[in-house]
Amino acid sequence: MAKDEFLAYRLHAGNEAGAAPQGRFESLRTEDLSGGDTLIQVAYAGLNYKDALAQAGRGKIIRAYPRVGGIDFSGTIVHSSEAALAPGTPVVVHGFGAGVDHDGGYAEYARVPAEWVLPLPAGMTLREAAALGAAGYTAALSLHWMEHCGLTAGDVLVTGATGGVAGIAIDILDRRGFRVCAMSGKPGVQAYLRALGAADVIPPLDEGAPLRPLMSARWDGVVDSVGGRLLAQVIACLRPDGVAAAFGNAGGAELPASVIPFILRGVKLIGINANSPMPLRKRLWHRLANDYRPARLDTATRVIEPRELPQTLAALLARENIGRCVVRFS
């Protein structure tokens, strides 16, 4: 049975048009949450760049207030109309509008439709599920489609390497037998990235260098969280039949690339949309508990308390965080 009142971190519209939303901790009741037939007691919720954008009011992430943030979370079922979701079942939720169009995981309880809820694979803990969350799923989805395109061995570059998705991707790629090159412009992160499984750590490519259609072929694949000019440069550096999995636009939404790498080297560019159908989610979460399971998730994850949530989201937006961060609610 849920508490009569519980703690939640909720965003409210700014006082003036165009002002950033105001976030504050509140005592809520179940009926204050968005509708849904499944009530979950939240154990952990992830901190994602999208959550940080929402708190700052950037990108028009949230269009209706008030809103409990948190696009991914793990917890246990309190009650559900779905017979397969019995009370006490450990579950994970990510995407489907949680924390954006629907109240999310930054609360002791979350209420969502049953079709959004995925029971945890055997052997996975609630903390591991939250540490993976949307980030781990995105990393797994990237590798899934890269392997689907024939990339089963070789050298893989991971850009924006200190980010949450990238850190998990390095870990999984290393476990799968790839040689990983981590790219990051942050100082003092070499030891951390090597501890995750990176064989090489390099700075970003020279932004001022001419952008040529083809450059020296260096990698068989890339997991890219940056986008923009950097992604165009990396595509030009892929070996024949190389595969690029792209899911981020931290470096810009424009892609000033040439078709030449696609024509002359047979390069493939895959867009990664983590809001994928539930059958694929179930398949990849099973793999995250088995052959895709990261070996160093604790190295890449930090657990915080609810009181630390606002400032940690602000630090995430400022790109001051390294790795994955989750907030513990119960």
Secondary structure, DSSP 8 states (H G I E B T S, - for coil): ---SSEEEEEEE--SSTT---EEEEEEE-GGGS---SEEEEEEEEEE-HHHHHHHHT-TT---SSSEE--SEEEEEEEEESSTTS-TT-EEEEE-TTBTTTB--SSBSEEEE-GGG-EE--TT--HHHHHHHHHHHHHHHHHHHHHHHTT--SSEEEESSTTSHHHHHHHHHHHHTT-EEEEE--STT-HHHHHHHT-SEEE----TTS---SS----EEEEEES--HHHHHHHHHTEEEEEEEEE---TT-S-----SHHHHHS--EEEE--S---HHHHHHHHHHHTTTT--S-TTTTEEEE-GGGHHHHHHHHHTT---SEEEEE--
